[in-house]
Amino acid sequence: MSAISEAFRNDNEIYFLVELDLQGLIKRYSTKGAIQVPNSGGDDLLFDGKLISIPTVSNTFDFHSFRYSNPQVRIEIINNDRFQDNEISRKLESGRGRIWVWSKSLDWSDIEDFPIFSGSIRKVTHNKDAYSCILIDFASTVYDYLDDYDVSNELPGDMIWNLLNRYTDIPGDYINRASFKDMNLILKGLVIDTLVDNRVAAFDLIDRILFQCLCARCQRYGQIAAVVFDINGPVIDKFYQHDYLNRTISIEKTPYEKVTNHLVISYDPTSNSPAVVTWATNDIEYDWSNNRKCAESYAEHGILPETKLYFSDCGHKGSAHYCANRYLEFFAFNHDLITIDFPYHRVFDLLEGSIAELNIEEGSDLNGDGWTDEKCILLDKSYLADRIKTHWWRINV
């Protein structure tokens, strides 16, 4: 358990802290009165108690697109010092904001590198009582494009890291390098070949590559990061009924229309023009006759409609086959999705993509005993006033 989680467990309550950097002018706000945060590395930091409401910070994963929504967080402050006057001398939309969660036994050095969100500032509205703005994920506010790009036999994490550093204006300290290194380690044997011969947005290309790898982009500690879903990864925590804040646990299913046991792929494009895309290799089929996962799915679901995928960044049969089988790991069956609320100290340290064993009375079981040590992947977290809401994907079906 980290120092942050330990403090959350021992202290009576948590506070949300917001810092707005308006081109060098720093404004700091808190949710419950003026807060003096001790800072072993310098002067204590004063956060003015002017937040009208507690922000809700969410990274929401969508199984239809296999992406996280680009999040935004609304900030509303008491306007008794005329915040709007800053608009005259500063370009507020060039400013940046960050949000932390803090409790009283924590030093600033404990939390500084672990914000729960960061983003660009966009004004919403103001009057004499309140000033409202939103913080928007950087991917939604950075408009960088590639006109020509041709790279072969690159590790996927390295390729995305290079795209972020060379072709976007995102500063290096807002990119989570460790997550892209982990991507290379987990996706062993996969290499990417990317061809761009027509103008494309940098983040559209990044998300395109991630989707083929069955990975996704999200924020981690206020940085752009890759989430690598590894069904064979290690179990790093275990939860029981007494850990949950819910009276009862909500369990639903992944979208049935996404389930497939007949997958058709094309790979190795020779052109990526939107008008005419040609493929060196076209219509490779995976079904119950030649693929184990498809055969198991066929036994469970019967014949399902064909799913067509285009692997624009796979230049070799081995890479295309790797990505096709990863797709079937997630979509050959209808999996359970679980929603659970936790106290902050239990899951603050968990990262999206982590695997934990869940014990849930409501889980289906032939003996009526529920789930025991059921392996599930953490999909996303939402930071609320007094709890963290989590969503999980059950690996087994």
N, C-alpha and C positions, 0 to 999 in steps of 0.2 A: 504494500500500500504506500503510495507516495505521501510526501509531507502535506500536500494539498488535501488529499482524501482523509488523512489522519486528522487534520485540523477540522475538516467538515464534520467528522464523526464526533469530535470532542467539544466543539463550540456549539452554542445554542442556535445560531442562525447564520445565514449567508447573506451577502450583499452583492448586488450587481454594480460594477464600476464601468463608466464610459469615459473614454478619452477622445476628444476631437482635435485633430491637428489641422489648423486652418492656415496652411502655408507658413508654419513656424509659430503661430499663436496657438497655445495649448489651452484647451478648455476641458476641465474634468468635472464629472457629475456622478452622484451616487443616488441610490434609491431611498435611503432612510436617514435623512439628516446629513449634516456635514461630517465627513469621515476623514480622520487623519491616519493615513496608512504608513506605518513605520518602514523606513528604507535604510537598510544597513549599508547601502552603497552611496549614500548621500543624504540630502535633506528629505524629511518626511513629505509625503505628497498629500495635498488637501483635495478631496473630492467634494464639491458643493452638493448639498442635498436638494437638487432641483429637478430630478427626474420625476415626471408626473406619474408614470406607470413603469412597471418592470418589463423590460424588453423580453420577447420570446424569440429564442434563437433555435432555428431548426435546419438540419440537413435532411431533406426528404428524398428517399430513394423510390424510383418508379420502375416496376418490373416491365411495363410495356416498352419503355425506351431503354431500360437498363442504364439509367442515368440518375444522378442527383439533380434536383431542381437548383438553379442558381439562386441562392437565398438572398433575402433582404430583411433588414431589421428596422423597425420604426423607433425613432428616438423623439420623445416629446419633453421639452424642458419648460420650466416656469420662466416667463419672459420679462421679469421685473428689471433686468438690466439691459433691455433692448438689444437682444442678440442680433437683430436685423441690421444694426449699424455696421457690423463686420462685413456686410455685403458691399459696402462702398469701396473699401480699400483692399479687399481680398476676393479672389475667385474661389468661392466656397466649393464648387464642384471639383476643384483640383485638390481639395482636402481629403484626409483619410481619418477613419475612426476605428477604434478597437474597443472590445468589450471583454471584461474579466468577471469571474466570480471569486469573491474574497470572504474570509471570515477573520475574526479579530486576533487570532493567534498567528496569523501569517504575515511575514515580511514581504515587502514589494519584490525582493529578489526571488521569493518563492514562486510568484505568479507571473512575473513580467514576461517570460517566454512562453506562457501557456494561455493566451487569450482564447476565448471560445468563439470569437468572430472578429474579422477585420474586413473593411470595405471602403469604397469611395462614398463621399457624402453627396447627397442630392436633397435639395430643399423640397418640402411639400407645401407648407403654408405657415403663416404666422398672424397673430393679432396681438393686442397689448397684454394678453394673459399667457399665451403659450406660443412657442416656436417649435415646429415639427420638421424633422428631416428623416431620411432613411439612409441606412448604410447598405450599399449594394455590393455583392460579390464582384471582385475585380474582373472576372471573366466577362461580366455583362457591361463593363465600362471601358474596356481596352479594345480598340478597333485596329488590330494589326492583321496584315494580309501577306500571303505568299503568292508570287506570280510564277515561280519556277523552283522546283525542288525535286531532286532525284538522288535517293540514298538507298543502298542495298546492304543486306546482311548486317543490320544494326539490331542490337538488343532493344526490346521495346521501351524499357525504362530510360535507357540512354538517349533514344531518339526523342522521346517526349521532353526529357530534360534539356536537350539541345534546342528543340523548337521553342521552349519557354524562354531560354536564355538568349537565343540569337534572333528570334523573330517576334518577340513581344516586348513591351515596355515594363513588364512586371519586374520590380527589383528583386535581386537574389534572396534577400531576407524574407520575402513573401512566398518562396518556393520551398517545399519540404523535400529536400534532396534525399533523405533517408527512405521515404516511401518509394521513390523510383529505383533506388538500389534494391529494396526488398522485391520490387516487381521483377527485376532481372533474376533474383535468386529463386523466386517461386515458380516463374515461368521458364524453367530450364529447358533449353533446346529450341525455344521459339526465337526466330529472327524475323525482322520486319523489312520489307522493301517498299518504299514510298515514292510514288511518282506524282508530281504536280505539274501539269502543263497548262493550267487555266487558273485564274485568280481564285483563291480560297481563303476564308478567314482562318487565322492561326488556331483559334480554339475549336472551330469546326473540324479541322484536321486532327487535332489532338483527341477530341472526343470520338472521331471516326476510328482512330487507331485503338483507343481504349475499348470501344465496343467489340471490335473483332477479337480482342484478347479476353473478353468477358470481364473487364475491369471497369472502373468508373472514377471520375474526378470529383473530389469534394474538398472542403476546407478541413484542415487539421492544425490546431493551435494557431488559427488565423492565417495559415499558409495554404497554397494550392498543393494538393497531394493526390496520389493515386491510391485507390482502395483495390486491393487484389483479393478477390474471394477465393479462398483455397479450402476446398472441402476436406482435404487431407491434412490441414494444418493442426498444430498442437492445441489442446484444450488449456486455456489459461485461467479459467474460473469456474465455479460451480455455485448454483443458486437454488434455494429452497423456498417453500411457501412463506417462511418468516422474513425473507428478504424483500418480499413484494409489498408495495403499498396498496395494490388493488384488492378489493374485496373478492373479486373473481377475475380470472384472466380471459381476455378476448382472443379467440383463435379463428382465423379465416383462411382462405386458400389463395394461392397465386392465380393469376388470370387463366382460366381454363382454355381460352382461345389461343394462348401462347404455347400450349402443350403440343408437341410434335413427335412423330416417329417416322416421318418421311421428310428428310432434309436434302435440299438440292443446293449446291454451291457453285459459284464461279470464282476464279482467282486469276492473278497475274494479268492485270489490265495492260494493254499496250497503248492506251490513251485514256485520259481522264477528263476529256472535254465534256461538259454537261450535255451538249447536243449529240455527241456520238462517243459512247464508251465501248471499246472493243476489248475482248478477252482472249488471252492466249489459251486458256483452259476454261471450258464452259460445261455446266450441267453434270457435275459429279454427284451421284446420289448416295444417300445413306438411308437405309430402311431396314425392316425386320429380316430381310434376307441376307444382309451383309454386315450388320452392326449389332453388337450385343445390347447396347442401351436401347436401340430402337426395337429390338425383339422383346425385351422386357416391357417396354412401354406398350407394344402391340398386345401382349398378353394381358395387360392391365386395362387398356383403353380401347382396344380395337383399332381399326384403320382411322387415321386422322388426316386432315387436309395437309397438303404439301406446304412446306415452308421454304422460301427461296432466300438465300443470303449471298451477298456480293462482298468478297474479301478483297477490297481494293488495295490492301497493304500486305498481302501475302503473295510473294513472287515464286514460291516453291511449293511442291505438293506436300512436303513434310509440315510446313507451317500452316497450310490450309487445313490439313487433316487434324493437326493439333487444335486449331481454333474451332473446327466443326465438332470435335469431341468435347471440348469445353462447353460449347453451346448446349449439347445434349445433356451434359451433367446437370444443367439448370432447368432445361425445358423439356426433357423427355417425360417428366412426371408432373403431377399437380402437388405442390408442396404446401405445408402449413406455414402460415405467417402469424406471429404471436406479438401482441402488444402488452408491455409490462411497464409500470411505473416503479422507480426505485428511489430511495434516498440518495442524495448527492454522493455520499462517501462510498457507496457500493459500486458505482459504475463510472465515476468521473474519469478514472484512468483507462477505461476500456476504449479501444479504437474501433471504428467501423471496419468490419472484416474479421474481428476477433471471434474465436470459437469458445463457447461456454457450454457446460452441461446444465440443462434446466430440469428441475423437478416440479411438475405441474399436475395438480389433482384433476384439472379439467381435460387433460390430454386423453385421447381415445386409447383404450386398452381392452383386450379381450377379458381380462380379469376384473375390470372396473377399478384398477388401482392408479390410473393415470400414468404419466410419463416418469420414468426413473432415469436420471443421468442421460437425458436426450440431448444429443449434440446439435447445437444451433449456431448460426452465424449472425452476428450483430450487423444489421443493415444500416440503421441510422439512430441518432439521438436528438431529442429536443430538450433544451434547457428552459425549464419553467421556474416560477417563483420559489417553489419549495420541493421540487422533485425533478428527476430526469425521466422523460418518457422514451422508451426504447422500442424498436421493432426488430424482430428476429425471423430468420428463415431456417426452418427445420430441415436438416440435411437428409435424414431418412424419410421415406414415405410410407 
